[in-house]
Amino acid sequence: MRIGISGWNYAGWRGVFYPAQLPHRRELEFASRAFNSIEINGSFYSLQWPSSYQRWYADTPPGFLFSVKGPRFITHMKKLREVEAPLANFFASGVLCLREKLGPILWQFPPNFGWNPERFRAFFELLPRDTVAAAKLSLRHDDKVKDRIWTKADARRPLRYAVEIRHPTFLVPEFFALLREHNIAFVFADTAGKWPYVEDLTADFAYCRLHGDEVLYVSGYSEPAISWWAKRLAHWRDGKQPRDAKLVTPRPQTSAPHDVYIYFDNDAKVHAPFDAKRLAERFGITALPFAS
């Protein structure tokens, strides 16, 4: 069970979640002791540097995991057209420097991009299934990252992917069948009713993003809401579905255990870190010591 936050570098959190005198460079160090996983979202907006991933690896404790958000250049701008070089650039930018701390890679698609079977099948087939394959793909990078590349894998490890959609045309059995074929998780995204929400399990892990209980990015989660999510997480961890699960496809016939990743993205009013801590406590996940 991995419970954490989406991003960690928020000015409004200083003096509220982060101690007032904590240097900004130590914020990840602090947050990674409070949570056992964090989503890197800066990689969505621009390609990062290998030195950044190396620093993030060094700043976090053993056993910690990052999820990494894939570039919007691929999902929002190219919309999966001719993305082999951009995908190679992403992996060459230093993602593999996270080594054993690299968790799932998240692909979030915009509200104006609907279900396109041909593009999604081609994209899923292009995704490397392990770190060695990712290192091989990274060698196809173009000049956009020529002065900041990392094309090595320290070991062969499987790679996991999750997809977050925001267009209702995805809610068809064919899309979920394709996700299952490639063991890609459908993201359970709570967007306060703004975008589609269903709970089909499509991989050997579950991935959740909580963007706000009532108002997108702004509102926190009440105790009843935290309890509601905790019960669902317990079901998904066991590979099961709640009786009232909202599904497009039939309930899974197996009950194999699932890893679960859940990130709070309601950061605007500093609810995210405190909501994440309250949910983690429901599962006996406690903070590690932090040396100030």
N, C-alpha and C positions, 0 to 999 in steps of 0.2 A: 504494500500500500504506500503510494507516494503522494503526499499532499503538500502543496506549496503555493507559490505565487507566480504570476506572469510578469517577469521583469523585476528589477529591484532598485533601479536608479530613478527615484522620484523625489523631487525637491520638497514636496509637501509632506513627505514621510519623516523628514528630519525634525527631531525634537518631539515626535509623536510615537512612531515605531522605533526609529533609530535614536540612540542617545544623542542629546543635543551637541555634545562635544566630540562625537565620533567623526574622524576624518572621512571624507567622501570615499577615498580609496579603500576603506575597510568595510564599506556597506555590504558587499557580497560576503565577506568573511562573517559578518554578523548574521545576515539573513540565512546563510547556509548552515548555521548552527541552530537557528530557530526552526528550519524546515529540512526535510530530507530530499527535496527536489525543487528546482526552479526552472521556469520556462525562459529561455533566452529569446527576447523579441526584437532586439536590435538587428539581428540577422534578417528580419523581415524587411526592414527599411533600406538596408545597404549591406554589401559584403563586408565582413569583418576582417581582421588581420590574424594571422597565425599567432602573433605575440599576444593578442587579446585572449584567444582561447587558451593559450599556455598559462597566462596569468590567472584566468578563471579556474583552471584546473588546480593551480597551486594554492589558490585562496580558499578552496573548499575541502572539507574533511573526507577521509576514506569512507567509502560506501555511499557517498552523495551521488545523485544523478541529475544531469541537465536534460531537459527537452529543448530542441532547437527548432525555431520557426523558420521554414523555408522562405526564400526571397519572394517578395511580391512582384518582382520583375517577371518571374516565371508564371505566377498565378493570376496576377491582375493586369499586367501589361502585355505579355506575350500570350496569355490565356492558353498555355500549353502548345503553342505553335512554335516549331523549330527551337526546341529548348535544350538540345543536347549540350551545346557549348555553355549556356547559362548554368545548367546543372553541374557541368564539370567545373565551372568557376566557383560555384557554391562549395563543392567538396574540396577544391584546391585552396579555398580561403582560410582553412585551418580547422574545420570541424573535427577532423580526425585527431587533432591535438588533445581532444577531451578524453581519448583512450577509453578506459573502462567506465568513465563517468558519462559517456554519451548514451542518452536514452532515446526515446522516440523522436522522429523528425515530423513536425506538424506542417501540413499544407492547408492554408486557409484560402478559400475562394470567395470572390466578391459577390454581392447581391445581383449583379447584372450578368453573371456567367452561369448559364443553365447546364443541364445534363447533356453531354456530348459523348456518346459511346466511343467513337473512333479516337478522339483526342485523349480521353481518359485511359483507354486500353493501351494506347501507344506510350503514354506517360508512365503508367504503372510498369510496363515491360522495360522501360528505360531505367527505372530506379535500381540501383545496385542493392543486392540482398545481403551483402556483408561488407566489412570494412576493407578487405583486400580488393574486392570488386570496386568499391568506392575510390580507393587509391588509384586503381587502374583507370577508371573513368576520369579522375581529376587530371590525368596527363593530357587530356584533350582540351584543356583550358585555352582561352584565347588571350589576347594582349591586355585585356582589362585587369588581369591579376598577375601579369608577368613578373612584377617586382615584389610580390608578396604571396608566394605559393607554398603549400605544404602538400606533398603528394605521397606521403608514406603512411602505412598502417603498422602500428607496433605489434599487432596480433590480429588474427582473423576472428571477428565477432559478428554475430548477426545484427542486421539493422532493422529497426521497426519504423513504420510510417503510420500517420493518422491524418484523416481528411476532415476538415470542417467546411460545410457548405452553407450557403445563404440564399438559395433559390429553390422554390418548391418543386421544380421539375425533377429534382434528384430523388424524390420520394417514390421510387418505382422499384419493383423487385430486381430488375436487371442491374441497377447500380449496386445494390447490396450483394448480389451474386458476384459481381466483378470484384468488389472489396474482399469478399471471402476467398475468392480464387487466389488473390495475392496476399492474403493475411494482413490486410490494411484495416485499421480501426476506424469506424465511423465515430466522429466526435460528438458526444452528447453536450451540446452547447446551450446553456441557459441564457437566453438573451431577452428576458422579460417579455416574451411573446412577440418580439419583433421579427425573428427569422424562424424557419422550420425547426421543430424539435421532435425527434423520435429516439428510440432506445435500442435499436437493433445491434446485437453483438456480432461483429464481423471478423474478429481476429482473436488471437490468444491473449489479448490484453484489452482493457477498456480505458478510454481517454475522455476526460470531462473538462469543460471550461465553464466557469461560473462568472458571467459578466454583470450580474446584478439581479437581485430578487424581484424588484418592482420597477426600477428605473435603470436603464442600461448604463453600466460603468459607475453608477453613482450610489445606488442603495446597497445597504448591507443585508445580511441574512439573519433573520430572527432565530431564536432557539428552536421553534417548531420547524422552520425551514432547514436548519442544520440537522435536526433529527430526521427529517424526511430524506435528505441526501445521504445521511449515514446509513439508513436502512437500505437504500438502493445500492450503495457502494458494497455493503456486505453481501447482497445478492450477486452483484456482478463479480465480486472477488471469487465467489463459489461457482461462477459460470452459469448462474441462474437468472431468471427474470422475476421481478415483482408481479403479483397478480394483475395489477393495473397498468402494466408496462404498455407504453404507446409504441406499437410495432407496425412496420410495413410488411415484414416477412414472418413466417411461423416462428414460434419459440424454438430455441436450440434444443436438440434431443440429448445432448451430452451435458455433463456437469463438471467438466474439467476446471480446475482452479485457473483464475485469470489474475495477472498483475493489473493493478489499477493505478492510473495517474489522474490527479485532479488538481486543477490550478484555478485560483481566484484571480479574476481580472477586473474586479470592481474597485479600481485604485483611486478614483477621483477624490473620494472623501476619506481615504486611508482605512477603508473597511477591509480590504483584501488581506493584509497580514494577520489581523485579529480574527477574522472569520476562519482563515486557514488554521490558525492555532486552536480555535475552539473545535473545529472538525477533527483535527489530528488527535486531540485529547480523547475523543470518543473511541479511538482505536489504540489508545495507550502509547501514542507516538509523542515523545517529549523532546524538548530542546537539549542540545549539547551545551556544555559550558563554553562561555566566550570570555577570553582574557582581554579585558579592556586596556 
